[in-house]
Structure formats: structure tokens, C-alpha cells
Amino acid sequence: MDQVSLVIILLAALLIPLIMAKFKINSLPTAVMEIIVGIVIGPSVFNFVNTSDLISQLSTIGVIVLLFLSGLEIDFSLFKKRRTALTPLEQKNAVNTPKYSPVRLSVYAYSTIIVLSLLLAAAFKVSGLFSDFWLAAILFGTISLGIVIAALKEQELLSKAFGQTILLISVFGELVPMMGLTLYASVYGSNSQSLWLLLLILAVAALLLLRFKPFFRFYQNINKSTTQLDIRLAFFLIVTMVTVAESVGAENILGAFVAGIVLKLLNPSETTRERLDAIGYGFFIPIFFITTGVDLNLRTLLTSGKTLLLIPLFFLAYMVAKIGGYWVLKLRFKQANALAGTALTATTMTMVLAVLRVAKSMKTITSDQSGAFLLAALLTCVISPLIFNKFYSAEKEDLVKTAVHFIGANLSTVPVAQQLRKGWYDVSMYTNHPENYQTYHAQVPVTLMENFTAQDLQDHGVFDTDILVLGHIDAERNYELAKAAKAYGVRRIIVRFEDRNVLNKHEDELRELGVEVYNTPEANITLLRALIESPSTLLLLNDTENSIYEVRVLNHLYTDVQIKNLQFAQDITISQVIRNRKLIAPNGNTTIMYGDRLIFTGNKQTAAQIRQALATAN
């Protein structure tokens, strides 16, 4: 019977997304539909499925994997210190007030949630409806990170400021109650360990981070399809941190969440994350959500009059606790999106299940009260995503050109800058030579600076760019500035070295940092050789209609798709695929993977749209 129930659950997990796609059900996240289907096939309606030890164990693994992947979703670059001043380019393109970063907004928003949760818990205690003040405050402050991530992923918002803000609020909404639950169980529980032992979780996490920090630097050289070392490392981290968490009296989901953060800080490849998503969302996580619905026996819960009274009250408490976030989100986002984001953060289920499980084991809550909290949480998972999908619309943002800053205005850099300005690039040049400024400032935007020290460049916003080209004639100056720019956080740095001896001295160090280097004489030699060996190269370089382009694939809509099945396959010719620093000669059956760099030729009029589509992160 156990196997039959598991087969039914897996069949439901398979059919749910197919049916949603068939009937275009876009208003609810897949996770919510899985919970609803679980209710239908469980004891509440048809009673096709009953949870067994096997299904319960798989469900527990599902919630552990879900929290692990949630930790893996956090973008820690948001926490890096940023300057407060804007460059002229950013002032021109800015849509929102920069001081309201996603981090700051999320802290403000969740602070209001904490205050309102405490007030609501006090109101329930004073009224006599629910007497456990701390347990109520923890429950009202929870947010279902898994459902929020699912909703944001389906709207392709995780890489945008709005999505990152809602994600961070939800991280707080799972992490803070998780810590609160651990403290609650430690203080009021009879078998819990000392609170100081919780520090062991952080100590073990730090030890694992230091021990495996070099892992992803060399594993590509020894990895085989039969070993999958990155996936083995991921599950080693999960099991280790879950074991440590349970050993010190904390919840296993806290250990799983910390394990996800550790792996994120190890900087795994996108391919690794894709495979972990496939394992989690393809098998374990759907079992958890469907089993959650199966465990909700509505026939029993709805026979109690007190439960029927508490359900709407708890539902309102869940919603009201999050309402303060609306005014915080309005500081940066438009009114409709502030409402949509507030509604989405009101979804709560995962942590509610964990909290109620601990509370029932401690006998601090009755079955009626537990059922009311669960059903109210389920209502938030149905209604909140509906509100979110109803009111959310894309933020009104102009397409921002890629910013390219050149240090050094000379015959090597100015012609390139002139050509780039004709495309989708916003170019600025900087020089410390007055004569060069006089020569070139009428042709391209050139700023004359007295000094070219790293601090001066930072103060003038030169390092605040997407691409930095160090084209100064002084190779040693370029080397020092490249290191400073990398430490500042510039994403792409291209450095010119005219002297091969200087390049030999620093090349390995710069390449290790991810800095791109070039030597003009060698570039000319390479071009001449190409013209000799491939005479048509010159035709392509001089073609005014077509050109060569490179793009990194960040859009999941175009990953795991064969080249011949790309919707624009007829408009471009992909000549090379660069994957994990290895060149692949593609054909029509080559599958595009997330993070691949494509080198292709195409019409200049359509190439820009294709590059933008492929490079749009979602």
C-alpha cells in the first residue's frame, strides 16, 4: 500500500504542471497546486493516499532539500558595501532612489513584520483566543520561502531588484522564525540542549567553508560523469549540517538552510545549481508539498467549532502581520507592485509546519489550534499568490546600455570607443594627458583627470561600470589599477600590455583574478594569420550587415534546448560554444546549457535583440 500511495503522489507530481500548462493556470504557483491536489487525493476528499513511514521520510528530505536550495538562492553580492554617490551615467539611467537598496528595504520591511507579529500575539493572548504569546509571534512572522521563490521564478524576477527584495524579506521570514523556534524549544522544552551549543552550527559551517573553499577551482579537471563530485559535496554538506543541528537541539531545516549558504559561498557553477534544482524540484520537493496537503484532514478539522472560529482570525493575523511592508516597498517600487510584493510575503506554510510539529511534541498547542493555523496558512498560499499575479507588472525601466569606461585616450582606444557608441554601449573615456584631451574630446566623451590613482578613480566613479578597459600606455599602471578595480568589484576588466615582458610578469596573477589581458602586437599577428589561413575573415570583419558576437546564456528559457530548436536558429550561426573554459564545436543537436558562452554571427539589426534575450537572467 505504501508503494501505491507513493506511485499516486509521483503521478500527481508529473500531471500537475502538465495540466496547469494545458489549461493555462498561471495565477497559482505550482507548489500551491501541489498542496491543493494533496488535499484532494488525501483523506479530506478521495482518500486515495495515506502517509506512511516511507512517504514521511521522503517528505522530510523534501523540506530539507527545499531549505537547502533556498539558502543557495541568496545573492550575497547585495550585501557588499556600495558607494553613495552616483556617476552621471547612473543619474541619467536611474529610475529608483539608490539609497533604498534591496537589503535596506528587506530589513525595514521585516522589522515591521516583527513589530506587528508581537502586537498580534499580544492581542490573541489578551483576548484568550490563544495564550502562548511567543509561539503565536513566531507563527505570524513566518514566510514560506519555497513558495515565494517558486512564484518569483515563474515570473522571472529573481535577478531583478524587486525579486531580490521580496526574496530577502522571505529569507528573514524563514531564518528569524527558525532561530526563534530554536530558542523557544530550548527555553520551554525539556530535552533541548544548551543554547550556547547552537554556536556549533556556525562553527561547523565556517570550518566546512574554509575546508572546501578551493573545491570548485580544481574539481572540473578530475570530475567524471560517473562521480558527479559537486553533487556529492552538496549532499555531504546537507547531511553534515542537519546532523549537527539536530545534535545541538536545533531543527534540521536550520542545518539545511546553513548548508545551502555554505555551498553558495563556495561559488559553485551554474551547471551544479541546475542539477541540484533538478534533483530537488524534480523529485523530493513535490513529494513534500503534496504530502503536506495529504496530511491536512479537513473532515476532522472542520468539525470543531473553535477551529472554524480561529481559521479566519489566524488568516487575518498572517496577512496583517505583513501589511507594514507595503509602505516600505512603496519607497522604491510602484504602488501596485508594492501591494503585490506585500501579498506574496504573506504566504506561509513551510515554517508553520515545522513550528507546529515542534509545538505539538512539546504539548504547547492543541490539535484544534494546530489545525486552524495550518488551514489559515493554506489560505495564504492560495490567496496571496493570486493577489501577486493580479497586481504585479514590470517596473517601468528604460533599457540601460552596457557601461564601458576607458582609462587612456589614444589611437588604440578612441576608435574602439567610437564604434561601440554606435551600438548598445554607453562609453566614457578618462585621460591624464591634456594634449590627448584636446585631441579627442570632440570625438568621444573624454574626462581630463589630474591623477590616475585608484582612489581618484573611485572618487570619480570610474570603477562604477560594467566593463573597464585599461588602455593606458603605462603597463605597470594598468596592472595596479586592474587589481584595485577587481577588489572594488568591477565585473569585467580588460587590460592592455604593450610590453610582453611586463605581461609575462603579471599574466598568471591577473588571469587567476579573472582579468582579461591583451597585447597589441600579438593581436595583430593573430589577425594577419587568420587572414592568411581564412581569407573570408576580412570579408566578415568589413561586412556592414553582419558581425561576430559573443553572449553568455543566462535565460533559462533557452537552456537545455538544442540549437536547432532555438526560435531564432535561422537568424544566426553559432560557431563556438564555450563551456567551463572549453571550446565545443556545435551542431544542430548540441544542447545549450546555462552559463554557456556562444560565439555567433548574425545580422546587426537582429543580433542585439537576440543577445539581450539570451543574456536576460531569470
C-alpha positions in Angstrom: 0.0 0.0 0.0 2.9 2.3 0.8 4.3 1.9 -2.8 0.8 2.5 -4.3 0.5 5.8 -2.4 3.9 6.8 -3.5 3.1 6.0 -7.1 0.0 8.1 -6.9 1.9 11.0 -5.4 4.6 10.8 -8.1 1.9 10.6 -10.8 0.2 13.7 -9.4 3.6 15.5 -9.3 4.0 14.6 -13.0 0.5 15.6 -14.1 0.1 18.9 -12.2 2.5 21.0 -14.3 1.2 19.4 -17.5 -2.4 20.2 -16.6 -1.5 23.7 -15.5 0.2 24.3 -18.8 -2.7 22.7 -20.8 -5.3 24.9 -19.1 -3.0 28.0 -18.7 -3.3 28.1 -14.9 -0.8 30.9 -14.2 -2.4 32.5 -11.2 -1.1 30.0 -8.7 2.5 28.7 -8.2 3.0 25.0 -8.9 3.8 24.4 -5.2 0.3 25.7 -4.1 -1.4 23.5 -6.7 0.5 20.5 -5.3 -0.8 21.2 -1.8 -4.3 21.5 -3.1 -4.0 18.3 -5.1 -2.6 16.6 -1.9 -5.8 17.6 -0.1 -8.0 16.2 -2.9 -6.2 12.8 -3.1 -5.8 12.5 0.7 -8.3 11.7 3.5 -10.0 15.1 3.1 -11.7 14.1 -0.2 -11.0 10.8 -2.1 -8.7 9.1 0.4 -6.5 7.6 -2.3 -3.3 8.3 -0.4 -2.3 7.9 3.3 1.1 8.9 4.6 3.4 6.1 5.6 6.8 6.0 7.1 8.4 5.9 3.6 6.4 8.9 2.4 7.0 10.8 5.6 10.7 10.2 5.2 10.7 11.4 1.6 8.7 14.4 2.6 11.2 15.3 5.3 14.0 15.0 2.8 11.9 17.3 0.5 11.7 20.1 3.1 15.4 19.7 3.9 16.3 20.0 0.2 13.9 22.9 -0.2 15.6 24.9 2.6 19.0 23.9 1.2 18.1 25.3 -2.2 16.6 28.4 -0.5 20.0 29.1 1.1 21.6 28.6 -2.3 19.3 31.3 -3.8 20.6 34.2 -1.7 22.6 36.8 -3.7 25.3 37.8 -1.3 26.6 40.5 -3.7 23.7 42.5 -2.4 25.3 42.8 0.9 28.6 44.3 -0.4 29.3 47.9 0.5 28.3 50.3 -2.2 29.2 53.9 -2.7 26.5 56.5 -2.0 27.3 58.8 -4.9 26.1 58.2 -8.4 28.0 58.7 -11.6 26.5 60.9 -14.2 25.6 57.9 -16.3 23.7 56.3 -13.4 22.0 59.5 -12.6 20.7 59.6 -16.2 19.6 56.0 -16.1 18.4 55.8 -12.5 14.7 55.0 -12.1 14.6 54.4 -8.3 16.2 56.1 -5.4 19.5 54.3 -4.9 19.6 54.6 -1.1 16.7 52.1 -0.9 18.7 49.0 -1.9 17.1 45.5 -1.7 19.0 44.8 1.6 17.8 48.0 3.3 14.2 47.6 2.1 14.1 44.0 3.3 15.5 44.9 6.7 12.9 47.7 7.1 10.1 45.5 5.9 10.8 42.6 8.1 11.2 44.9 11.1 7.6 46.0 10.6 6.6 42.3 10.4 8.3 41.6 13.8 6.6 44.5 15.5 3.1 43.6 14.1 3.6 39.9 14.9 4.3 40.8 18.5 1.3 43.1 18.7 -1.0 40.5 17.2 0.3 37.8 19.5 -0.4 40.1 22.4 -3.9 40.7 21.2 -4.6 37.0 20.9 -3.2 36.4 24.4 -5.3 39.2 26.0 -8.5 38.1 24.2 -7.9 34.5 25.4 -8.1 33.1 21.9 -4.5 31.8 22.0 -2.5 32.1 25.2 1.1 31.2 24.0 2.4 34.6 23.2 5.9 33.6 21.8 4.6 30.7 19.7 1.9 33.0 18.1 4.6 35.7 17.4 6.8 33.1 15.7 4.0 31.8 13.6 2.7 35.2 12.5 6.2 36.2 11.4 6.8 33.2 9.2 7.0 33.4 5.4 7.1 30.5 3.0 10.4 31.0 1.2 9.8 28.0 -1.0 6.5 29.3 -2.4 7.9 32.8 -2.8 10.9 31.5 -4.7 8.6 29.4 -6.9 6.4 32.4 -7.7 9.4 34.7 -8.4 11.0 32.1 -10.6 7.8 31.6 -12.7 7.7 35.4 -13.2 11.5 35.5 -14.0 12.1 38.1 -11.2 14.9 36.6 -9.1 17.6 38.6 -10.9 15.7 41.9 -10.6 15.7 44.4 -7.8 12.0 43.7 -6.9 12.5 39.9 -6.9 15.7 40.2 -4.7 13.9 42.5 -2.3 11.0 40.0 -1.8 13.4 37.1 -1.7 15.4 38.8 1.1 12.3 39.6 3.1 11.3 36.0 2.7 14.7 34.8 3.9 14.3 36.8 7.0 10.8 35.4 7.3 12.2 31.9 7.4 15.5 32.5 9.2 14.3 34.6 12.1 11.3 32.4 13.0 13.7 29.4 12.6 16.1 30.9 15.2 13.1 31.9 17.3 11.7 28.4 17.2 15.1 27.0 18.2 15.3 29.4 21.2 11.6 28.7 22.1 12.3 24.9 22.1 15.5 25.4 24.1 13.8 27.6 26.8 10.4 25.8 27.1 11.4 22.2 26.0 12.5 19.6 28.5 15.1 17.7 26.3 16.8 20.6 24.5 20.5 21.2 24.6 22.1 24.4 26.0 21.7 27.5 23.9 25.4 28.0 23.5 25.7 24.8 21.6 23.8 26.5 18.7 27.1 28.3 18.0 28.5 24.9 17.0 26.3 25.1 13.8 28.0 28.3 12.8 31.4 26.9 13.8 31.0 23.8 11.7 29.6 25.9 8.8 32.7 28.1 8.9 35.0 25.0 9.1 33.3 23.4 6.1 33.6 26.7 4.1 37.3 27.0 4.8 38.0 23.3 4.1 36.2 23.2 0.8 36.9 26.7 -0.5 39.3 25.5 -3.2 37.0 22.7 -4.3 35.4 24.3 -7.3 38.8 25.6 -8.6 40.1 22.1 -9.5 37.2 19.7 -9.5 36.5 20.3 -13.2 39.8 18.7 -14.0 39.1 15.5 -12.2 35.3 15.3 -12.4 33.7 12.5 -14.4 30.1 11.7 -15.3 30.2 8.7 -13.0 31.4 10.7 -10.0 29.5 14.0 -10.0 31.7 15.4 -7.3 29.8 18.6 -6.9 26.6 16.9 -6.2 28.3 14.6 -3.7 29.7 17.6 -2.0 26.3 19.2 -1.8 24.7 16.2 -0.1 27.7 15.8 2.2 27.1 19.4 3.4 23.4 18.8 3.8 23.8 15.7 5.9 26.6 17.1 8.0 24.8 20.4 8.8 21.5 18.6 9.5 23.2 16.1 11.8 25.0 19.0 13.7 21.7 21.0 14.0 19.8 18.0 15.4 22.7 17.1 17.7 22.5 20.5 19.5 18.7 20.6 19.7 18.0 22.7 16.7 15.7 22.0 13.8 17.1 20.0 10.8 15.8 22.7 8.4 18.1 25.2 10.1 21.1 23.0 9.3 19.9 22.5 5.7 19.5 26.3 5.2 23.0 26.9 6.6 24.3 24.1 4.3 22.8 26.0 1.3 24.5 29.2 2.4 27.9 27.4 2.7 27.6 25.9 -0.8 26.6 29.3 -2.2 29.7 30.9 -0.7 31.8 28.2 -2.3 30.7 29.7 -5.6 29.5 26.6 -7.5 29.0 26.7 -11.2 25.6 27.3 -12.7 25.6 23.7 -14.0 25.9 22.5 -10.4 22.9 24.6 -9.3 20.9 23.4 -12.3 21.5 19.8 -11.4 20.6 20.4 -7.7 17.4 22.2 -8.8 16.6 19.2 -11.0 17.0 16.7 -8.1 15.1 18.9 -5.7 12.2 20.2 -7.7 12.1 17.1 -9.9 11.6 14.6 -7.1 11.8 15.4 -3.4 10.2 18.9 -3.1 6.9 17.9 -4.9 6.5 15.0 -2.6 6.8 17.4 0.4 4.2 19.8 -0.9 1.7 17.0 -1.9 2.2 15.2 1.4 1.5 18.5 3.2 -1.9 18.6 1.5 -2.5 14.9 2.3 -1.8 15.5 6.0 -4.5 18.2 6.2 -7.6 16.1 7.0 -10.3 18.7 6.5 -13.1 16.3 7.5 -11.7 16.2 11.1 -10.5 19.8 11.3 -13.8 21.4 10.1 -16.0 19.6 12.6 -14.7 21.7 15.5 -16.5 25.0 16.1 -13.4 26.6 17.7 -11.3 25.7 14.7 -13.8 27.3 12.4 -13.6 30.5 14.5 -9.8 30.5 14.7 -9.2 29.9 10.9 -10.3 33.3 9.7 -8.7 35.1 12.7 -5.4 33.4 12.1 -5.6 34.1 8.4 -6.2 37.8 9.1 -3.3 37.8 11.5 -0.9 36.2 8.9 -2.0 38.9 6.4 -2.0 41.9 8.8 1.5 41.0 10.2 2.9 41.6 6.7 1.0 44.8 5.8 3.7 47.1 7.0 5.9 46.0 4.2 3.5 47.8 1.7 4.7 51.2 2.8 8.3 50.1 2.8 8.1 48.7 -0.7 6.4 51.9 -1.9 9.7 53.7 -1.2 11.2 52.2 -4.3 8.6 50.3 -6.3 5.3 51.4 -7.8 2.1 51.1 -5.8 0.7 48.1 -7.5 3.9 46.2 -7.2 4.2 47.2 -3.5 0.8 45.6 -2.9 1.8 42.5 -5.0 5.0 42.1 -3.0 3.3 42.5 0.3 0.7 39.9 -0.6 3.4 37.4 -1.7 5.3 37.8 1.6 2.1 36.8 3.4 2.3 33.3 2.1 3.3 30.9 4.9 3.4 27.1 5.1 6.9 25.6 5.4 7.9 27.1 8.7 4.4 26.8 10.1 4.6 23.1 9.6 8.0 23.0 11.4 6.8 25.2 14.2 3.6 23.2 14.8 5.5 19.9 14.7 7.8 21.2 17.5 4.9 22.7 19.5 2.9 19.5 19.3 5.8 17.5 20.5 6.2 19.9 23.4 2.4 19.8 24.1 2.1 23.6 24.0 -0.7 23.6 21.4 -4.0 21.6 20.9 -5.0 19.7 17.8 -7.7 22.3 17.1 -5.4 25.2 17.3 -2.8 23.4 15.2 -5.4 22.6 12.5 -6.5 26.2 12.5 -3.0 27.5 12.0 -2.4 25.1 9.2 -5.7 25.8 7.3 -5.1 29.6 7.7 -1.6 29.1 6.3 -3.0 27.2 3.4 -5.4 30.0 2.6 -2.5 32.4 2.5 -0.8 30.1 0.0 -3.9 30.2 -2.3 -5.0 33.8 -1.9 -1.6 35.7 -1.7 -0.2 34.4 -5.0 -3.5 35.2 -6.7 -3.2 38.8 -5.5 0.5 38.9 -6.5 -0.1 37.7 -10.0 -3.1 40.0 -10.4 -1.3 43.2 -9.5 2.3 42.7 -10.4 3.5 44.3 -13.6 7.0 45.0 -14.8 8.7 48.1 -13.4 8.8 51.0 -15.8 12.5 50.9 -16.6 14.3 52.2 -19.7 16.8 49.7 -21.2 20.1 50.6 -19.7 23.1 50.4 -22.0 26.2 48.5 -21.0 28.6 51.0 -19.5 32.2 50.8 -20.8 34.8 53.1 -19.2 38.2 53.5 -20.9 41.2 54.6 -19.0 43.5 56.2 -21.5 42.5 58.1 -24.6 44.8 57.2 -27.5 44.9 55.8 -31.0 44.3 52.3 -29.6 41.2 53.1 -27.6 39.4 56.1 -29.2 38.5 54.3 -32.5 37.1 51.4 -30.5 35.1 53.8 -28.3 33.7 55.5 -31.4 32.5 52.2 -32.8 30.9 51.0 -29.5 28.9 54.2 -29.2 27.0 53.2 -32.3 25.8 50.1 -30.6 24.2 49.3 -27.2 27.0 50.8 -25.2 27.4 53.9 -23.1 31.1 54.9 -23.4 33.1 57.2 -21.2 36.9 57.9 -21.5 39.4 59.2 -19.0 42.8 60.6 -19.6 45.5 62.4 -17.6 47.2 64.0 -20.7 45.9 67.5 -21.5 47.1 67.1 -25.1 45.1 63.9 -25.6 42.1 65.5 -24.1 42.4 68.4 -26.6 42.8 66.0 -29.5 39.9 63.6 -28.8 37.3 65.2 -26.5 35.3 66.4 -29.6 35.1 62.8 -31.0 34.1 60.9 -27.8 33.2 61.8 -24.2 36.6 62.3 -22.5 37.2 63.5 -19.0 40.5 65.0 -18.1 41.8 63.9 -14.7 44.9 65.2 -12.9 45.8 61.9 -11.3 45.2 58.2 -12.2 45.4 56.7 -8.7 43.0 54.0 -7.7 41.4 56.3 -5.0 40.9 59.2 -7.5 39.3 56.8 -10.0 37.0 55.5 -7.3 36.1 59.0 -6.2 35.2 60.0 -9.8 33.1 56.9 -10.3 35.3 55.4 -13.0 35.2 51.9 -11.4 31.3 52.1 -11.4 30.9 50.4 -14.7 30.0 47.1 -16.4 33.3 46.9 -18.4 36.6 48.6 -17.5 39.2 48.9 -20.3 42.7 49.8 -19.0 44.2 51.1 -22.3 46.9 53.4 -20.8 50.3 53.1 -22.4 51.9 52.6 -18.9 51.6 48.8 -18.4 52.6 48.9 -14.8 49.9 51.5 -14.0 47.4 49.3 -15.8 48.4 46.3 -13.7 48.0 48.2 -10.4 44.7 49.7 -11.5 43.4 46.3 -12.6 44.0 44.8 -9.1 42.3 47.8 -7.5 39.3 47.6 -9.8 38.9 43.9 -9.2 39.0 44.5 -5.4 36.3 47.2 -5.9 34.1 44.7 -7.7 34.2 45.6 -11.4 32.7 42.6 -13.3 34.9 42.7 -16.4 38.3 44.2 -16.7 40.3 44.3 -19.9 44.0 45.3 -19.7 46.4 46.4 -22.4 50.0 45.4 -22.3 52.3 46.7 -25.0 55.4 45.3 -23.3 55.4 41.5 -23.4 58.0 41.3 -20.6 55.6 43.2 -18.3 52.8 40.9 -19.4 54.8 37.8 -18.7 55.5 39.1 -15.2 51.8 39.6 -14.2 49.8 37.4 -16.7 49.2 34.4 -14.4 48.2 36.6 -11.5 45.7 38.6 -13.5 44.2 35.6 -15.2 43.7 34.0 -11.8 41.8 37.1 -10.8 39.6 36.8 -13.9 41.1 39.8 -15.6 41.3 39.7 -19.4 44.6 40.8 -20.9 45.8 41.6 -24.5 49.0 42.5 -26.2 48.6 44.6 -29.4 51.4 43.1 -31.4 50.2 39.6 -30.7 46.6 40.6 -31.6 47.9 42.0 -35.0 49.8 38.8 -35.6 46.7 36.7 -34.8 44.6 38.8 -37.2 47.1 38.5 -40.0 47.4 34.7 -39.6 43.6 34.5 -39.7 43.5 36.5 -42.9 46.1 34.2 -44.5 44.5 30.9 -43.4 40.9 32.1 -43.8 40.7 34.8 -46.4 37.0 35.3 -45.8 37.7 36.6 -42.3 38.4 40.0 -43.8 35.0 40.0 -45.6 33.3 39.2 -42.3 35.2 41.9 -40.4 34.3 44.5 -43.0 30.7 43.4 -43.5 28.3 46.2 -42.7 25.3 44.0 -42.4 26.7 41.1 -40.3 29.2 40.7 -37.5 30.6 38.4 -34.8 29.0 38.4 -31.4 29.5 36.7 -28.0 26.9 36.3 -25.3 26.6 34.4 -22.1 23.3 32.4 -21.8 21.6 33.4 -18.5 18.0 33.0 -19.7 16.5 29.6 -18.6 14.1 29.7 -21.5 17.0 28.9 -23.8 18.8 26.4 -21.7 18.5 22.6 -22.1 17.4 23.3 -25.7 19.1 22.0 -28.8 20.5 24.7 -31.2 18.2 23.5 -34.0 15.1 24.1 -31.7 16.0 27.7 -30.8 13.3 30.1 -32.1 15.9 32.3 -33.8 18.0 29.4 -35.1 17.5 30.5 -38.7 18.7 34.1 -37.9 22.2 33.3 -36.5 25.1 30.9 -37.0 26.7 29.6 -33.8 30.3 28.8 -34.5 31.6 28.1 -31.0 30.2 27.2 -27.6 32.5 27.9 -24.6 31.6 25.7 -21.6 33.7 25.6 -18.4 36.6 27.3 -20.4 36.5 24.5 -23.0 35.6 25.1 -26.7 32.8 23.0 -28.2 32.3 22.7 -31.9 28.5 22.8 -32.1 25.9 21.3 -34.4 22.2 21.3 -34.5 21.9 18.7 -31.9 24.2 20.5 -29.4 22.3 21.4 -26.2 22.7 24.9 -24.8 23.5 24.9 -21.1 23.1 27.7 -18.5 26.2 29.8 -18.4 27.4 28.8 -21.9 29.1 31.5 -23.9 28.0 31.5 -27.5 30.1 33.0 -30.4 27.8 33.6 -33.3 27.4 35.6 -36.5 24.2 37.4 -37.4 22.6 40.4 -38.8 23.4 43.6 -36.9 19.8 44.6 -36.7 18.6 41.4 -35.0 21.7 40.4 -33.1 21.2 43.0 -30.4 17.7 41.6 -29.6 19.0 38.0 -29.6 21.9 38.8 -27.3 19.5 40.6 -24.9 17.1 37.7 -24.9 19.9 35.2 -24.2 21.6 37.3 -21.5 18.4 38.2 -19.6 18.8 36.4 -16.2 15.7 34.8 -14.8 
